[in-house]
Amino acid sequence: MAIDEDLNDRLREALGNRAGISEKRMMGAMCFLLHGHMIAGADRTREGERRFIFRLGKSSHAAGLALPGAEPIVQGGRTLSGMFFVGEDDCTDEVLQNWLDLAIANALTLPPKGA
């Protein structure tokens, strides 16, 4: 996986000047965190597929499945509940905002890290 700066720029624009946002390289991608909790990221696969990564949390897994482009992340044969890949082609600006809204809502339920 490689970092995709164009998709990162889309995330930065969609997040705007929201307080508490930081960026960190994780999982082969640039990830965006809210108060230390991952909410989203973007990468490019070896095959060149450009995709977003969203962390919605277990309680929003079903809501994520209902959104366009939802592909649950599977690692080692295990589905990571509340974690999704979404291909760039499935992520219009409106859809991107819907994914971010769910991810932000999840992060806001968690205590800030480092507090």
URSUL-V34428 format. One record per residue. N is the residue number from 1. RES is the residue in one small letter. PSI is psi as a letter, one per 20 degrees, with the letter a starting at -180 (NA if undefined). Layout:
<<N RES PSI> <N RES PSI>>
This chain:
<<1 m q> <2 a q> <3 i p> <4 d o> <5 e h> <6 d g> <7 l h> <8 n g> <9 d h> <10 r g> <11 l g> <12 r g> <13 e g> <14 a h> <15 l h> <16 g b> <17 n k> <18 r p> <19 a q> <20 g j> <21 i p> <22 s r> <23 e q> <24 k p> <25 r p> <26 m q> <27 m k> <28 g j> <29 a r> <30 m p> <31 c q> <32 f p> <33 l q> <34 l o> <35 h k> <36 g i> <37 h p> <38 m p> <39 i h> <40 a r> <41 g a> <42 a q> <43 d r> <44 r p> <45 t r> <46 r h> <47 e i> <48 g j> <49 e p> <50 r p> <51 r q> <52 f q> <53 i p> <54 f p> <55 r o> <56 l i> <57 g q> <58 k h> <59 s i> <60 s j> <61 h g> <62 a h> <63 a h> <64 g g> <65 l h> <66 a i> <67 l q> <68 p p> <69 g j> <70 a p> <71 e o> <72 p q> <73 i p> <74 v p> <75 q p> <76 g k> <77 g j> <78 r p> <79 t p> <80 l o> <81 s p> <82 g j> <83 m p> <84 f q> <85 f q> <86 v o> <87 g q> <88 e g> <89 d h> <90 d i> <91 c m> <92 t r> <93 d g> <94 e g> <95 v g> <96 l g> <97 q h> <98 n g> <99 w g> <100 l h> <101 d g> <102 l g> <103 a g> <104 i g> <105 a g> <106 n g> <107 a h> <108 l i> <109 t i> <110 l q> <111 p q> <112 p p> <113 k q> <114 g j> <115 a NA>>
